[in-house]
Amino acid sequence: MNGKADIIVVGTGVAGLFNALNLPTDKKILMITKTGVDASDSFLAQGGICVLKDNDDYDSFFEDTMKAGHYENNKASVDVMIRTSPEIIEDLVSFGVEFEKKNGQFAYTIEGAHSKPRILYHQDVTGKEITGKLLAEVKKRKNIEILEYTTMVDLICDSSTSSGIVVSNEDHEISLLKADYVVLAAGGLGGLFDNSTNFRHLTGDPIAIAMKHKIVLENINYIQIHPTTLYSKKKGRRFLISESVRGEGAVLYNRNMKRFVDELLPRDVLTKAINEQMEKDESKFVWLSMKDMGSEVIKKRFPNIYLRCLEEGYDVTKECIPVTPAQHYFMGGIKVDLDSKTSMKHLYAIGEISCNGVHGANRLASNSLLESLVFAKRSATHIARNYESLGIKQSTVDLNDFRDIEQLQLDYKKIILDEIERSSAIE
């Protein structure tokens, strides 16, 4: 596997795929992913993707995003995301992405902390629709190669410039992959938590690698808990009950089947209310009812949620389901500018692993897909406009550092969790 590409993209979620599709077609692009190509959290996104409907919506969209983020957001990043959103939707449609329509026009839904409907959706599998169509397009590109079951374990770099990555395959064989540019799009870090909606292999390794090389991080302890995931005694990833379910009218009940909260509060506020109610009830969950939507609406609007709940023994058209909060999203990460550049030359970070400040201290529902796509495209544009070949750059990587990959990854997890705890203590 030792070799060279022009650009390496680490991750095959929506950010990585869209970045690769917007890079120059005359460049050799190598994408790697820890597991199968379709095992990214982007495929799991249910609710939808925000978009600026018209100029009259700008102020409320901006305020909703800022308010949800407790006004800790980077205003410039928020502005770029909102103003670019119509262009991104046009791009997605050109790749064959289909959004729900009514009378030939886009249909919009509303979710928690939004002041008005501005979210496009595809049933309750919007992430799968978008990511699947982008992946299909990537597979058509002759200049893009994907390596599955390949894990980045380090960067090839000096004190200032990235020139590739060190990777491990399924057999823990180590290879050096050199490139003029590296784009980190490795997703979140839910795999570090016992209860998370994320895939278990998403453990935020690039955060530990960035710390090793003194790459600047930001808000490492800004971790979002989603208020409603399906309660289960089983171990493993938690099944998300989308924000849009509550946006369409689902209600929350305590153990006495009484409503106890406004279901459309920001995620962190609602999570706190649910935790307090569970403590009062001495219960590990609260109840969520979708029944008033009606069977036909539920099966058409939320077919994935309906079927998954049936698998777990619940018919949401007839009965309540138990829900509980779980880790969901990472607002912090590797600090980047508006072009997704990190503090290291020739190294970019996009998607959930990056932090451009757009989400502040708490992400607004359905801004994740949009933010990932907007800044994935901006990073690709910046690389294309400023492309600089590194030529032949000698590597100083010591392969003895990677003799025990399993222990190395455990070390990375501990480094990240310790830093999260340290950062939380400082605040």
C-alpha positions as a Python dict, from the first residue, in 0.01 Angstrom:
ca = {
    (1, 'M'): (0, 0, 0),
    (2, 'N'): (297, 236, 36),
    (3, 'G'): (243, 501, -225),
    (4, 'K'): (145, 855, -311),
    (5, 'A'): (-171, 1038, -403),
    (6, 'D'): (-223, 1404, -471),
    (7, 'I'): (-487, 1438, -198),
    (8, 'I'): (-588, 1198, 79),
    (9, 'V'): (-935, 1224, 234),
    (10, 'V'): (-975, 1044, 566),
    (11, 'G'): (-1341, 943, 596),
    (12, 'T'): (-1624, 854, 359),
    (13, 'G'): (-1913, 1034, 523),
    (14, 'V'): (-2100, 1321, 365),
    (15, 'A'): (-1814, 1569, 427),
    (16, 'G'): (-1542, 1348, 280),
    (17, 'L'): (-1747, 1243, -23),
    (18, 'F'): (-1857, 1598, -110),
    (19, 'N'): (-1503, 1724, -66),
    (20, 'A'): (-1369, 1459, -305),
    (21, 'L'): (-1637, 1540, -563),
    (22, 'N'): (-1539, 1908, -557),
    (23, 'L'): (-1162, 1852, -588),
    (24, 'P'): (-997, 1885, -931),
    (25, 'T'): (-1060, 1582, -1152),
    (26, 'D'): (-699, 1583, -1270),
    (27, 'K'): (-577, 1504, -918),
    (28, 'K'): (-540, 1152, -781),
    (29, 'I'): (-760, 1132, -472),
    (30, 'L'): (-735, 851, -219),
    (31, 'M'): (-1011, 807, 39),
    (32, 'I'): (-980, 577, 339),
    (33, 'T'): (-1237, 454, 589),
    (34, 'K'): (-1205, 250, 909),
    (35, 'T'): (-1475, -1, 816),
    (36, 'G'): (-1710, -47, 521),
    (37, 'V'): (-1771, 253, 300),
    (38, 'D'): (-2133, 284, 410),
    (39, 'A'): (-2068, 274, 786),
    (40, 'S'): (-2057, 647, 850),
    (41, 'D'): (-2287, 845, 1078),
    (42, 'S'): (-2394, 1046, 774),
    (43, 'F'): (-2600, 746, 664),
    (44, 'L'): (-2781, 754, 999),
    (45, 'A'): (-2902, 1115, 984),
    (46, 'Q'): (-3280, 1105, 995),
    (47, 'G'): (-3430, 1452, 1027),
    (48, 'G'): (-3314, 1658, 733),
    (49, 'I'): (-3099, 1945, 614),
    (50, 'C'): (-3158, 2314, 682),
    (51, 'V'): (-3173, 2565, 400),
    (52, 'L'): (-3229, 2937, 365),
    (53, 'K'): (-3575, 2944, 207),
    (54, 'D'): (-3557, 3310, 103),
    (55, 'N'): (-3393, 3635, 210),
    (56, 'D'): (-3670, 3700, 462),
    (57, 'D'): (-3566, 3385, 650),
    (58, 'Y'): (-3203, 3491, 701),
    (59, 'D'): (-3241, 3679, 1030),
    (60, 'S'): (-3447, 3410, 1200),
    (61, 'F'): (-3222, 3129, 1070),
    (62, 'F'): (-2917, 3316, 1201),
    (63, 'E'): (-3081, 3387, 1538),
    (64, 'D'): (-3205, 3029, 1578),
    (65, 'T'): (-2854, 2896, 1517),
    (66, 'M'): (-2695, 3146, 1753),
    (67, 'K'): (-2952, 3097, 2027),
    (68, 'A'): (-2920, 2718, 2017),
    (69, 'G'): (-2542, 2759, 2037),
    (70, 'H'): (-2574, 2985, 2342),
    (71, 'Y'): (-2429, 3270, 2133),
    (72, 'E'): (-2084, 3112, 2144),
    (73, 'N'): (-2097, 3056, 1766),
    (74, 'N'): (-1852, 3208, 1520),
    (75, 'K'): (-2081, 3458, 1347),
    (76, 'A'): (-1877, 3453, 1025),
    (77, 'S'): (-1908, 3074, 1001),
    (78, 'V'): (-2283, 3090, 1062),
    (79, 'D'): (-2321, 3355, 793),
    (80, 'V'): (-2123, 3150, 539),
    (81, 'M'): (-2324, 2836, 615),
    (82, 'I'): (-2662, 3006, 579),
    (83, 'R'): (-2583, 3206, 266),
    (84, 'T'): (-2427, 2904, 91),
    (85, 'S'): (-2713, 2667, 171),
    (86, 'P'): (-2923, 2723, -146),
    (87, 'E'): (-2618, 2651, -361),
    (88, 'I'): (-2552, 2329, -171),
    (89, 'I'): (-2910, 2210, -220),
    (90, 'E'): (-2876, 2277, -594),
    (91, 'D'): (-2557, 2068, -597),
    (92, 'L'): (-2728, 1781, -418),
    (93, 'V'): (-3023, 1782, -654),
    (94, 'S'): (-2780, 1774, -949),
    (95, 'F'): (-2636, 1453, -800),
    (96, 'G'): (-2983, 1298, -791),
    (97, 'V'): (-3076, 1364, -428),
    (98, 'E'): (-3453, 1369, -384),
    (99, 'F'): (-3631, 1578, -121),
    (100, 'E'): (-3998, 1562, -26),
    (101, 'K'): (-4218, 1786, -241),
    (102, 'K'): (-4576, 1910, -228),
    (103, 'N'): (-4741, 2040, -545),
    (104, 'G'): (-4404, 2037, -719),
    (105, 'Q'): (-4234, 2255, -456),
    (106, 'F'): (-4001, 2160, -173),
    (107, 'A'): (-4178, 2063, 149),
    (108, 'Y'): (-4028, 2193, 472),
    (109, 'T'): (-4054, 2060, 825),
    (110, 'I'): (-3970, 2213, 1162),
    (111, 'E'): (-3762, 2077, 1448),
    (112, 'G'): (-3663, 2177, 1800),
    (113, 'A'): (-3536, 2537, 1849),
    (114, 'H'): (-3636, 2642, 1495),
    (115, 'S'): (-3871, 2939, 1477),
    (116, 'K'): (-4016, 2827, 1143),
    (117, 'P'): (-4005, 2534, 895),
    (118, 'R'): (-3684, 2540, 687),
    (119, 'I'): (-3574, 2176, 683),
    (120, 'L'): (-3573, 1964, 368),
    (121, 'Y'): (-3610, 1591, 416),
    (122, 'H'): (-3643, 1251, 251),
    (123, 'Q'): (-3883, 1043, 464),
    (124, 'D'): (-3685, 981, 785),
    (125, 'V'): (-3365, 873, 606),
    (126, 'T'): (-3233, 1203, 472),
    (127, 'G'): (-2872, 1119, 554),
    (128, 'K'): (-2892, 788, 370),
    (129, 'E'): (-3046, 959, 66),
    (130, 'I'): (-2778, 1228, 46),
    (131, 'T'): (-2477, 1017, 138),
    (132, 'G'): (-2582, 727, -81),
    (133, 'K'): (-2618, 949, -388),
    (134, 'L'): (-2280, 1116, -323),
    (135, 'L'): (-2112, 778, -278),
    (136, 'A'): (-2259, 655, -606),
    (137, 'E'): (-2114, 961, -781),
    (138, 'V'): (-1772, 912, -619),
    (139, 'K'): (-1761, 554, -744),
    (140, 'K'): (-1801, 685, -1099),
    (141, 'R'): (-1494, 908, -1075),
    (142, 'K'): (-1183, 746, -1219),
    (143, 'N'): (-953, 976, -1022),
    (144, 'I'): (-1094, 869, -685),
    (145, 'E'): (-997, 545, -509),
    (146, 'I'): (-1144, 421, -179),
    (147, 'L'): (-961, 195, 66),
    (148, 'E'): (-1196, 28, 314),
    (149, 'Y'): (-1096, -118, 652),
    (150, 'T'): (-799, 117, 661),
    (151, 'T'): (-732, 325, 972),
    (152, 'M'): (-522, 638, 1000),
    (153, 'V'): (-289, 595, 1299),
    (154, 'D'): (-70, 902, 1251),
    (155, 'L'): (23, 1189, 1026),
    (156, 'I'): (339, 1210, 820),
    (157, 'C'): (454, 1562, 898),
    (158, 'D'): (724, 1790, 1028),
    (159, 'S'): (657, 2068, 1275),
    (160, 'S'): (468, 2277, 1021),
    (161, 'T'): (353, 2074, 718),
    (162, 'S'): (152, 1758, 661),
    (163, 'S'): (275, 1531, 382),
    (164, 'G'): (63, 1219, 422),
    (165, 'I'): (-66, 964, 672),
    (166, 'V'): (34, 640, 841),
    (167, 'V'): (-231, 371, 807),
    (168, 'S'): (-306, 25, 941),
    (169, 'N'): (-510, -240, 759),
    (170, 'E'): (-723, -526, 899),
    (171, 'D'): (-410, -732, 965),
    (172, 'H'): (-244, -439, 1145),
    (173, 'E'): (8, -400, 866),
    (174, 'I'): (151, -48, 859),
    (175, 'S'): (184, 159, 541),
    (176, 'L'): (289, 511, 456),
    (177, 'L'): (65, 703, 219),
    (178, 'K'): (211, 1032, 104),
    (179, 'A'): (17, 1323, -42),
    (180, 'D'): (39, 1692, -114),
    (181, 'Y'): (-272, 1750, 98),
    (182, 'V'): (-459, 1564, 368),
    (183, 'V'): (-825, 1630, 448),
    (184, 'L'): (-953, 1492, 779),
    (185, 'A'): (-1323, 1399, 758),
    (186, 'A'): (-1326, 1123, 1016),
    (187, 'G'): (-1656, 1195, 1189),
    (188, 'G'): (-1728, 1223, 1560),
    (189, 'L'): (-1623, 1044, 1875),
    (190, 'G'): (-1937, 866, 1996),
    (191, 'G'): (-1749, 537, 2013),
    (192, 'L'): (-1584, 668, 2330),
    (193, 'F'): (-1919, 666, 2513),
    (194, 'D'): (-2126, 375, 2643),
    (195, 'N'): (-2451, 530, 2517),
    (196, 'S'): (-2428, 698, 2179),
    (197, 'T'): (-2615, 719, 1850),
    (198, 'N'): (-2280, 699, 1668),
    (199, 'F'): (-2118, 394, 1513),
    (200, 'R'): (-1880, 232, 1763),
    (201, 'H'): (-1570, 270, 1544),
    (202, 'L'): (-1597, 651, 1545),
    (203, 'T'): (-1357, 729, 1827),
    (204, 'G'): (-1210, 1062, 1720),
    (205, 'D'): (-855, 930, 1665),
    (206, 'P'): (-749, 1244, 1472),
    (207, 'I'): (-804, 1447, 1790),
    (208, 'A'): (-533, 1252, 1972),
    (209, 'I'): (-309, 1264, 1665),
    (210, 'A'): (-358, 1641, 1643),
    (211, 'M'): (-261, 1676, 2010),
    (212, 'K'): (53, 1471, 1945),
    (213, 'H'): (160, 1713, 1672),
    (214, 'K'): (47, 2028, 1856),
    (215, 'I'): (-226, 2107, 1602),
    (216, 'V'): (-470, 2356, 1753),
    (217, 'L'): (-798, 2222, 1893),
    (218, 'E'): (-1107, 2409, 2006),
    (219, 'N'): (-1397, 2336, 2244),
    (220, 'I'): (-1297, 1974, 2288),
    (221, 'N'): (-1553, 1933, 2569),
    (222, 'Y'): (-1853, 2057, 2366),
    (223, 'I'): (-2042, 1731, 2331),
    (224, 'Q'): (-2411, 1719, 2248),
    (225, 'I'): (-2656, 1476, 2405),
    (226, 'H'): (-2964, 1397, 2196),
    (227, 'P'): (-3275, 1395, 2415),
    (228, 'T'): (-3464, 1110, 2248),
    (229, 'T'): (-3312, 775, 2163),
    (230, 'L'): (-3497, 445, 2190),
    (231, 'Y'): (-3435, 298, 2536),
    (232, 'S'): (-3293, -52, 2533),
    (233, 'K'): (-3120, -285, 2776),
    (234, 'K'): (-2907, -414, 2489),
    (235, 'K'): (-2550, -296, 2448),
    (236, 'G'): (-2437, -110, 2137),
    (237, 'R'): (-2539, 194, 1933),
    (238, 'R'): (-2856, 370, 2041),
    (239, 'F'): (-3131, 415, 1784),
    (240, 'L'): (-3217, 780, 1731),
    (241, 'I'): (-3576, 899, 1742),
    (242, 'S'): (-3547, 1200, 1516),
    (243, 'E'): (-3604, 1559, 1624),
    (244, 'S'): (-3852, 1584, 1339),
    (245, 'V'): (-4082, 1336, 1512),
    (246, 'R'): (-4139, 1597, 1782),
    (247, 'G'): (-4148, 1865, 1516),
    (248, 'E'): (-4441, 1684, 1356),
    (249, 'G'): (-4631, 1664, 1684),
    (250, 'A'): (-4502, 1379, 1902),
    (251, 'V'): (-4526, 1448, 2278),
    (252, 'L'): (-4334, 1339, 2587),
    (253, 'Y'): (-4496, 1188, 2896),
    (254, 'N'): (-4371, 1103, 3244),
    (255, 'R'): (-4443, 775, 3420),
    (256, 'N'): (-4796, 900, 3503),
    (257, 'M'): (-4857, 971, 3132),
    (258, 'K'): (-4859, 1348, 3185),
    (259, 'R'): (-4679, 1595, 2956),
    (260, 'F'): (-4398, 1763, 3144),
    (261, 'V'): (-4208, 1977, 2891),
    (262, 'D'): (-4216, 2174, 2565),
    (263, 'E'): (-4094, 1913, 2317),
    (264, 'L'): (-3938, 2173, 2083),
    (265, 'L'): (-3687, 2319, 2327),
    (266, 'P'): (-3317, 2320, 2222),
    (267, 'R'): (-3157, 1979, 2260),
    (268, 'D'): (-2947, 2055, 2566),
    (269, 'V'): (-3239, 2218, 2749),
    (270, 'L'): (-3476, 1933, 2666),
    (271, 'T'): (-3215, 1675, 2767),
    (272, 'K'): (-3183, 1842, 3106),
    (273, 'A'): (-3562, 1839, 3152),
    (274, 'I'): (-3583, 1469, 3060),
    (275, 'N'): (-3299, 1377, 3295),
    (276, 'E'): (-3469, 1564, 3579),
    (277, 'Q'): (-3798, 1390, 3504),
    (278, 'M'): (-3634, 1047, 3498),
    (279, 'E'): (-3482, 1122, 3836),
    (280, 'K'): (-3823, 1223, 3975),
    (281, 'D'): (-3982, 912, 3826),
    (282, 'E'): (-3693, 690, 3938),
    (283, 'S'): (-3692, 560, 3580),
    (284, 'K'): (-3435, 507, 3305),
    (285, 'F'): (-3666, 655, 3038),
    (286, 'V'): (-3967, 874, 2966),
    (287, 'W'): (-4245, 799, 2718),
    (288, 'L'): (-4281, 940, 2366),
    (289, 'S'): (-4614, 924, 2186),
    (290, 'M'): (-4656, 955, 1809),
    (291, 'K'): (-5011, 815, 1809),
    (292, 'D'): (-5192, 1142, 1741),
    (293, 'M'): (-5018, 1172, 1401),
    (294, 'G'): (-5223, 880, 1276),
    (295, 'S'): (-5107, 548, 1136),
    (296, 'E'): (-5095, 658, 771),
    (297, 'V'): (-4884, 969, 841),
    (298, 'I'): (-4642, 778, 1064),
    (299, 'K'): (-4580, 503, 810),
    (300, 'K'): (-4530, 749, 524),
    (301, 'R'): (-4328, 1017, 706),
    (302, 'F'): (-4127, 795, 941),
    (303, 'P'): (-4109, 449, 784),
    (304, 'N'): (-3761, 372, 915),
    (305, 'I'): (-3849, 463, 1274),
    (306, 'Y'): (-4179, 273, 1249),
    (307, 'L'): (-4011, -47, 1131),
    (308, 'R'): (-3721, -30, 1377),
    (309, 'C'): (-3957, 20, 1670),
    (310, 'L'): (-4161, -279, 1548),
    (311, 'E'): (-3842, -484, 1556),
    (312, 'E'): (-3798, -381, 1919),
    (313, 'G'): (-4156, -477, 2002),
    (314, 'Y'): (-4328, -137, 1984),
    (315, 'D'): (-4602, -32, 1742),
    (316, 'V'): (-4574, 347, 1742),
    (317, 'T'): (-4913, 378, 1573),
    (318, 'K'): (-5077, 230, 1883),
    (319, 'E'): (-4848, 276, 2182),
    (320, 'C'): (-4583, 497, 2339),
    (321, 'I'): (-4216, 413, 2320),
    (322, 'P'): (-3951, 455, 2595),
    (323, 'V'): (-3686, 715, 2512),
    (324, 'T'): (-3374, 836, 2690),
    (325, 'P'): (-3089, 1081, 2616),
    (326, 'A'): (-2762, 958, 2460),
    (327, 'Q'): (-2443, 1114, 2323),
    (328, 'H'): (-2503, 1232, 1969),
    (329, 'Y'): (-2273, 1501, 1830),
    (330, 'F'): (-1936, 1672, 1875),
    (331, 'M'): (-1933, 2051, 1839),
    (332, 'G'): (-1563, 2088, 1920),
    (333, 'G'): (-1266, 1944, 1735),
    (334, 'I'): (-968, 2046, 1527),
    (335, 'K'): (-978, 2423, 1494),
    (336, 'V'): (-1018, 2546, 1135),
    (337, 'D'): (-1080, 2873, 954),
    (338, 'L'): (-1353, 2950, 702),
    (339, 'D'): (-1169, 2745, 438),
    (340, 'S'): (-1129, 2452, 681),
    (341, 'K'): (-752, 2500, 711),
    (342, 'T'): (-596, 2373, 1032),
    (343, 'S'): (-294, 2524, 1207),
    (344, 'M'): (-72, 2284, 1008),
    (345, 'K'): (3, 2359, 644),
    (346, 'H'): (-149, 2128, 381),
    (347, 'L'): (-385, 1982, 642),
    (348, 'Y'): (-761, 2048, 639),
    (349, 'A'): (-1042, 1923, 861),
    (350, 'I'): (-1412, 1909, 774),
    (351, 'G'): (-1733, 1767, 915),
    (352, 'E'): (-1778, 1664, 1276),
    (353, 'I'): (-1407, 1624, 1352),
    (354, 'S'): (-1351, 1993, 1276),
    (355, 'C'): (-1449, 2305, 1467),
    (356, 'N'): (-1516, 2624, 1273),
    (357, 'G'): (-1742, 2752, 1550),
    (358, 'V'): (-2064, 2737, 1349),
    (359, 'H'): (-2249, 2535, 1614),
    (360, 'G'): (-2129, 2718, 1923),
    (361, 'A'): (-2194, 2526, 2245),
    (362, 'N'): (-2494, 2331, 2111),
    (363, 'R'): (-2583, 2240, 1752),
    (364, 'L'): (-2918, 2344, 1609),
    (365, 'A'): (-3111, 2047, 1469),
    (366, 'S'): (-3040, 1961, 1101),
    (367, 'N'): (-2747, 2201, 1070),
    (368, 'S'): (-2495, 1916, 1073),
    (369, 'L'): (-2539, 1791, 716),
    (370, 'L'): (-2549, 2148, 587),
    (371, 'E'): (-2238, 2261, 776),
    (372, 'S'): (-2044, 1954, 663),
    (373, 'L'): (-2134, 2008, 298),
    (374, 'V'): (-2072, 2384, 294),
    (375, 'F'): (-1724, 2365, 440),
    (376, 'A'): (-1631, 2046, 255),
    (377, 'K'): (-1686, 2236, -69),
    (378, 'R'): (-1503, 2545, 57),
    (379, 'S'): (-1199, 2338, 153),
    (380, 'A'): (-1194, 2168, -186),
    (381, 'T'): (-1217, 2505, -361),
    (382, 'H'): (-934, 2645, -149),
    (383, 'I'): (-708, 2348, -220),
    (384, 'A'): (-777, 2372, -593),
    (385, 'R'): (-705, 2746, -606),
    (386, 'N'): (-386, 2726, -400),
    (387, 'Y'): (-251, 2386, -502),
    (388, 'E'): (115, 2342, -420),
    (389, 'S'): (305, 2020, -479),
    (390, 'L'): (535, 1909, -198),
    (391, 'G'): (760, 1717, -433),
    (392, 'I'): (968, 1441, -278),
    (393, 'K'): (955, 1486, 98),
    (394, 'Q'): (1148, 1242, 316),
    (395, 'S'): (954, 1076, 596),
    (396, 'T'): (1089, 1056, 950),
    (397, 'V'): (820, 813, 1068),
    (398, 'D'): (950, 535, 1294),
    (399, 'L'): (751, 220, 1217),
    (400, 'N'): (846, 79, 1559),
    (401, 'D'): (594, 325, 1703),
    (402, 'F'): (314, 115, 1555),
    (403, 'R'): (404, -235, 1665),
    (404, 'D'): (93, -265, 1884),
    (405, 'I'): (-197, -98, 1702),
    (406, 'E'): (-464, -210, 1948),
    (407, 'Q'): (-274, -56, 2239),
    (408, 'L'): (-210, 259, 2037),
    (409, 'Q'): (-580, 307, 1975),
    (410, 'L'): (-656, 251, 2345),
    (411, 'D'): (-395, 515, 2422),
    (412, 'Y'): (-562, 755, 2178),
    (413, 'K'): (-901, 703, 2346),
    (414, 'K'): (-752, 775, 2690),
    (415, 'I'): (-576, 1087, 2562),
    (416, 'I'): (-903, 1225, 2423),
    (417, 'L'): (-1115, 1143, 2728),
    (418, 'D'): (-851, 1291, 2961),
    (419, 'E'): (-843, 1610, 2755),
    (420, 'I'): (-1223, 1635, 2755),
    (421, 'E'): (-1223, 1599, 3133),
    (422, 'R'): (-940, 1851, 3171),
    (423, 'S'): (-1114, 2105, 2946),
    (424, 'S'): (-1443, 2061, 3132),
    (425, 'A'): (-1268, 2116, 3465),
    (426, 'I'): (-1115, 2443, 3340),
    (427, 'E'): (-1458, 2576, 3246),
}
